[in-house]
């Protein structure tokens, strides 16, 4: 089977609309933008582009749904989210193939993403039922003091293109388990697998409106995090964008994961071959498009030559090619901007 036949016949793109209040809907403006597969270079969908009207509707639906969800007992919430995990696992083949098509990572890595996504819903369902407060002693015998936890409210979630489903679950699984609502912004060039994933929410019993998916870019993200109906912000992405969010967040709570450098330090008493394999693995996973990927290597001079040879040998084991083939370990980069950045790094290294 050729790649073109896999794409044309076997990979379903079920949704390219916005997901608001439990329904897939067009943007109020009718605007769309193309999603291009890095695997084929072809347009695989035209996704709706949200505006302020769509955002207002999603936030209003989230706030209404969150008030009711916060009153649902934690054991019932946990049972619903366990079902979400089960349903995602049941769709792993469809979701993994779609993820590889739109993101470009090898199919084995896509399967790992989907499997961990399902696991996180199970994990945080269990965590939530064990999240409890304390009873505190008082110096007045007529008083009782205790602490308890409750959901913050409605979160704006901004996720990156390298792990669009897995990063969603890192916020959604604990967030829903603890009684929150989420308005989620994936990028417009990798929204399709996430839009397909949230199909399972209604089937599992998650109330409509509790999660909305609005693919967008920078300007829309700024509108989302600054919206007066948003109580808290979750963000995974670049340090530059993180700084802008923190500067404008005010008193809103935030959970921020910004980009890193990923240095590897190899001392002269290290297992040099193991260190080289780990460094190469860290650089090549998802074509290096990971916030904690190997970004630079500092090697003790006494073992430098051994490390270089071992790293060269490890790099030569990488198999480039069609990410749908089982043998492939290194697929295409996701977008031209990122590929151009890598070209610039390589040019600098050669100087």
QUIVENRA-V433436 format. One record per residue. N is the residue number from 1. BURIAL is 1 if it has 24 or more other C-alpha atoms within 12 Angstrom, else 0. Layout:
# QUIVENRA-V433436
N_BURIAL ; N_BURIAL
This chain:
# QUIVENRA-V433436
1_0 ; 2_0 ; 3_0 ; 4_0 ; 5_0 ; 6_0 ; 7_1 ; 8_0 ; 9_0 ; 10_0 ; 11_1 ; 12_1 ; 13_1 ; 14_0 ; 15_1 ; 16_1 ; 17_1 ; 18_1 ; 19_1 ; 20_1 ; 21_1 ; 22_1 ; 23_1 ; 24_1 ; 25_1 ; 26_1 ; 27_1 ; 28_0 ; 29_0 ; 30_0 ; 31_0 ; 32_1 ; 33_1 ; 34_1 ; 35_1 ; 36_1 ; 37_1 ; 38_1 ; 39_1 ; 40_1 ; 41_0 ; 42_0 ; 43_0 ; 44_1 ; 45_1 ; 46_1 ; 47_1 ; 48_1 ; 49_1 ; 50_1 ; 51_1 ; 52_0 ; 53_0 ; 54_1 ; 55_1 ; 56_1 ; 57_1 ; 58_1 ; 59_1 ; 60_1 ; 61_1 ; 62_1 ; 63_1 ; 64_1 ; 65_1 ; 66_1 ; 67_0 ; 68_0 ; 69_1 ; 70_1 ; 71_0 ; 72_1 ; 73_0 ; 74_1 ; 75_0 ; 76_1 ; 77_1 ; 78_1 ; 79_1 ; 80_1 ; 81_1 ; 82_1 ; 83_1 ; 84_1 ; 85_1 ; 86_1 ; 87_1 ; 88_1 ; 89_1 ; 90_0 ; 91_1 ; 92_1 ; 93_1 ; 94_1 ; 95_1 ; 96_1 ; 97_1 ; 98_1 ; 99_1 ; 100_1 ; 101_1 ; 102_1 ; 103_1 ; 104_1 ; 105_1 ; 106_1 ; 107_1 ; 108_1 ; 109_1 ; 110_1 ; 111_1 ; 112_1 ; 113_1 ; 114_1 ; 115_1 ; 116_1 ; 117_1 ; 118_1 ; 119_1 ; 120_1 ; 121_1 ; 122_1 ; 123_1 ; 124_1 ; 125_1 ; 126_1 ; 127_1 ; 128_1 ; 129_1 ; 130_0 ; 131_0 ; 132_0 ; 133_0 ; 134_0 ; 135_0 ; 136_0 ; 137_0 ; 138_0 ; 139_0 ; 140_0 ; 141_0 ; 142_0 ; 143_0 ; 144_0 ; 145_0 ; 146_0 ; 147_0 ; 148_0 ; 149_0 ; 150_1 ; 151_1 ; 152_1 ; 153_1 ; 154_1 ; 155_1 ; 156_1 ; 157_1 ; 158_1 ; 159_1 ; 160_1 ; 161_1 ; 162_1 ; 163_1 ; 164_1 ; 165_1 ; 166_1 ; 167_1 ; 168_1 ; 169_1 ; 170_1 ; 171_1 ; 172_1 ; 173_1 ; 174_1 ; 175_1 ; 176_1 ; 177_1 ; 178_1 ; 179_1 ; 180_1 ; 181_1 ; 182_1 ; 183_1 ; 184_1 ; 185_1 ; 186_1 ; 187_1 ; 188_1 ; 189_1 ; 190_1 ; 191_1 ; 192_1 ; 193_1 ; 194_1 ; 195_1 ; 196_1 ; 197_1 ; 198_1 ; 199_1 ; 200_1 ; 201_1 ; 202_1 ; 203_0 ; 204_1 ; 205_1 ; 206_1 ; 207_1 ; 208_1 ; 209_1 ; 210_1 ; 211_1 ; 212_1 ; 213_1 ; 214_1 ; 215_1 ; 216_1 ; 217_1 ; 218_1 ; 219_0 ; 220_1 ; 221_1 ; 222_1 ; 223_1 ; 224_1 ; 225_1 ; 226_1 ; 227_1 ; 228_0 ; 229_1 ; 230_1 ; 231_1 ; 232_1 ; 233_1 ; 234_1 ; 235_1 ; 236_1 ; 237_1 ; 238_1 ; 239_0 ; 240_0 ; 241_1 ; 242_1 ; 243_0 ; 244_0 ; 245_1 ; 246_1 ; 247_0 ; 248_0 ; 249_1 ; 250_0 ; 251_0 ; 252_1 ; 253_0 ; 254_1 ; 255_1 ; 256_1 ; 257_1 ; 258_1 ; 259_0 ; 260_0 ; 261_0 ; 262_0 ; 263_0 ; 264_1 ; 265_1 ; 266_1 ; 267_0 ; 268_0 ; 269_0 ; 270_0 ; 271_0 ; 272_1 ; 273_1 ; 274_0 ; 275_1 ; 276_1 ; 277_1 ; 278_1 ; 279_1 ; 280_1 ; 281_1 ; 282_1 ; 283_1 ; 284_1 ; 285_1 ; 286_1 ; 287_1 ; 288_1 ; 289_1 ; 290_1 ; 291_1 ; 292_1 ; 293_1 ; 294_1 ; 295_1 ; 296_0 ; 297_1 ; 298_0 ; 299_1 ; 300_0 ; 301_0 ; 302_0 ; 303_0 ; 304_1 ; 305_0 ; 306_1 ; 307_1 ; 308_1 ; 309_0 ; 310_1 ; 311_1 ; 312_0 ; 313_0 ; 314_1 ; 315_1 ; 316_0 ; 317_0 ; 318_0 ; 319_0 ; 320_1 ; 321_0 ; 322_1 ; 323_1 ; 324_1 ; 325_1 ; 326_0 ; 327_0 ; 328_1 ; 329_1 ; 330_1 ; 331_1 ; 332_1 ; 333_1 ; 334_1 ; 335_1 ; 336_0 ; 337_0 ; 338_0 ; 339_0 ; 340_0 ; 341_0 ; 342_0 ; 343_0 ; 344_0 ; 345_0 ; 346_0 ; 347_0 ; 348_0 ; 349_0 ; 350_0 ; 351_0
